[in-house]
Structures are given as C-alpha cells and as structure tokens.
C-alpha cells in the first residue's frame, strides 16, 4: 500500500482502537483509574511524548505514516489548534495514554464530524477506544452534528469491526489508501458517552475486559 503524506491526514484521518501483543505487561495498565478530559494548551509536551511512544504500527494505523517525532504542524492539530474537539485519557501520573479528536467538516447538507483516535500500545484492548468514540459522538451530537466521517486503513481490522457492529449499513467509499465510512449518528448514540471530565475505572474481571467495556465511576473530576 502506498503511504499517503501526513499533511493530507493531519486532522482526523485515522481511527485506531488498537490491538497489542503487550497487553497487560505495562505497569500503567495495572492502574485502576484513569481520567478522561479535554485537552489544554499546556498538554503539548504530554501529547508529543505520547505520539513518540506509540509503536510504528500504531502511528501508521492512526496517521497513515510514522510520525515520531510529530511535526510542529501535526502537534498543533493534535493540541486543538484548529478548533477540533480534543479528548485525552491520562493515567495517575498525568501521562497521556489515549488521544481522540473530532473536527467538524462541511459535507453536502450540513456538517459531519471527522473522527480519529489512538490508544497507547500498552493500554490497548481495554475498551478505551470504544469509550472515546462514544464520548466524541455524544459531544458531536450536542453540537448539532448528525453524521460522522471515519477514515480507516483496510488493514485496521479491529476498528473496522467496531464500525461494522455500530453501523452495519453505513455508506463506504474505497480510496487508494483508505476506506471512508460515513455513518449517521443515531438517537441512541447521541445520548451515549461519558461526562467529561470524569474518572473512569478499568474493568478488572476477565469477562468484562474481553468485551471491551469500561465502567465510568460517576465521580466528577476536580
């Protein structure tokens, strides 16, 4: 597959919920709680370290190229410099372990939210990607957005599976590099997603973890 320049995909080009062979090996995963919150201007250093810490596979599935270290332009986009809705998940040490963004873009008939997300390799397969996707959808709906744009590499089986389960009938367009999926936001999806900021508790029991579920604790963040 030909790699597309990062400049063409600097916004929300890729969604990557993540598959990791290192599941459960990181001390970070042992933490019981994490914080989902909006990004702030002073998060630039944390986001840069997060991107640099991603494996080449995770970078490629999210950005369609390896981007370590991120360029100043890409870092600006990831920090919300273009007005996108940016969410972070941070651990107990305030290290970024997941990044998600939604940029509202014109489409025939209105606006759609172009979504991209990626989870740190050692935090993958815990449901963070699913949680972030649901939260971004709920926030987009509250902005009056009725549909999404999801650019996914054909090799990204995990994200394609998540999308297929949520939107089995969503229109798909195959380009040279990606599959562009344009689902409508359903009323049920519009009402989903965690409040932000909020402390989330990683499910500990094996059955729940396999289902990719995360439980929100219900505690408001300070």
Residue pairs with C-beta under 8 A, 6 or more apart in sequence:
1 153
1 154
1 155
1 177
2 176
2 177
3 60
3 64
3 65
3 177
4 64
4 65
4 176
4 177
4 178
5 65
6 63
6 64
6 65
6 67
6 71
6 74
7 73
8 64
9 63
9 64
9 65
9 151
10 63
10 73
10 74
10 77
11 77
11 82
11 84
11 101
11 103
11 114
11 116
12 84
12 101
12 102
12 103
12 114
12 115
12 116
12 149
12 151
13 62
13 63
13 64
13 116
13 151
13 178
14 61
14 62
14 63
14 64
14 116
14 118
14 151
14 152
14 153
14 156
14 178
15 62
15 115
15 116
15 117
15 129
15 133
15 150
15 151
15 152
15 156
15 159
15 163
16 58
16 61
16 62
16 117
16 118
16 119
16 129
16 156
16 158
16 159
17 117
17 119
17 124
17 128
17 129
17 130
17 133
17 158
17 159
17 162
18 58
18 118
18 119
18 121
18 123
18 124
18 125
18 129
18 158
19 124
19 125
19 157
19 158
20 121
20 122
20 124
20 125
22 121
22 122
23 29
23 122
23 124
23 125
25 122
26 122
26 123
28 91
28 95
28 97
28 120
28 122
28 123
29 122
29 123
29 126
29 202
31 91
31 92
31 202
32 201
32 202
32 204
33 92
33 199
33 200
33 201
33 202
33 217
34 89
34 90
34 91
34 92
34 97
34 128
34 199
34 200
34 202
35 89
35 90
35 91
35 197
35 198
35 199
35 200
35 221
36 87
36 88
36 89
36 131
36 132
36 135
36 194
36 196
36 197
36 198
36 200
37 87
37 88
37 90
37 196
37 197
37 198
37 221
38 85
38 86
38 87
38 88
38 196
38 197
39 47
39 79
39 80
39 86
39 87
39 88
39 99
41 79
41 80
43 79
43 88
43 96
44 75
44 79
46 88
46 90
46 94
46 95
46 96
47 75
47 78
47 79
47 88
47 96
47 99
48 69
48 70
48 75
49 95
49 96
50 95
50 96
50 97
50 99
50 120
51 59
51 67
51 68
51 69
51 70
51 75
51 78
51 99
52 68
52 69
52 70
53 120
53 121
54 62
54 68
54 118
54 120
54 121
55 121
56 66
56 68
58 118
58 119
58 120
58 121
58 124
59 65
59 66
59 67
59 68
59 118
60 66
60 153
61 118
61 153
61 155
61 156
61 159
62 116
62 117
62 118
63 74
64 153
64 177
64 178
67 74
70 78
76 82
77 84
77 101
78 86
78 99
78 101
79 86
80 86
80 101
82 103
83 103
84 101
84 102
84 103
84 104
85 101
85 102
85 103
85 113
85 136
85 139
85 140
85 143
86 99
86 100
86 101
87 99
87 100
87 101
87 132
87 135
87 136
87 196
88 96
88 98
88 99
88 100
89 96
89 97
89 98
89 99
89 119
89 123
89 128
89 132
89 200
90 96
90 97
91 97
96 120
97 119
97 120
97 123
97 128
98 117
98 118
98 119
98 120
98 123
98 128
98 129
98 132
99 117
99 118
100 115
100 116
100 117
100 118
100 132
100 133
100 135
100 136
101 115
101 116
101 117
101 136
102 113
102 114
102 115
102 136
102 139
102 140
103 113
103 114
104 111
104 112
104 113
104 114
104 140
104 143
104 145
105 111
105 112
105 113
105 114
105 149
107 147
107 149
107 182
110 145
110 146
110 147
111 144
111 145
112 145
112 146
112 147
112 148
112 149
112 182
113 136
113 137
113 140
113 143
113 145
113 147
113 148
113 149
114 148
114 149
114 150
114 151
115 133
115 136
115 137
115 140
115 148
115 149
115 150
116 151
117 129
117 132
117 133
117 136
119 126
119 128
119 129
119 132
125 209
125 212
126 202
126 203
126 209
126 212
126 214
127 202
127 203
127 209
127 211
127 212
127 213
127 214
128 214
129 159
129 162
130 162
130 212
130 213
130 214
131 193
131 194
131 200
131 214
133 162
134 189
134 192
134 193
134 194
135 192
135 193
135 194
135 196
136 193
137 148
137 185
137 189
137 190
137 192
137 193
138 189
138 190
138 191
138 192
138 193
139 193
139 196
140 148
140 185
141 185
141 189
141 190
141 191
142 190
145 185
146 184
146 185
147 182
147 183
147 184
147 185
148 181
148 182
148 183
148 184
148 185
149 180
149 181
149 182
150 159
150 163
150 180
150 181
150 182
150 183
151 178
151 179
151 180
151 181
152 159
152 160
152 163
152 178
152 179
152 181
153 177
153 178
153 179
154 160
154 174
154 178
154 179
160 179
163 170
163 181
163 183
166 183
166 189
167 181
167 183
167 184
170 181
170 182
170 183
170 184
171 181
171 182
171 183
172 179
172 180
172 181
172 182
173 179
173 180
173 181
173 182
174 180
194 200
194 216
195 216
195 220
197 220
197 221
198 216
198 217
198 218
198 219
198 220
198 221
199 216
199 217
199 219
199 221
200 214
200 215
200 216
200 217
201 214
201 215
201 216
201 217
202 209
202 214
203 209
203 213
203 214
203 215
208 215
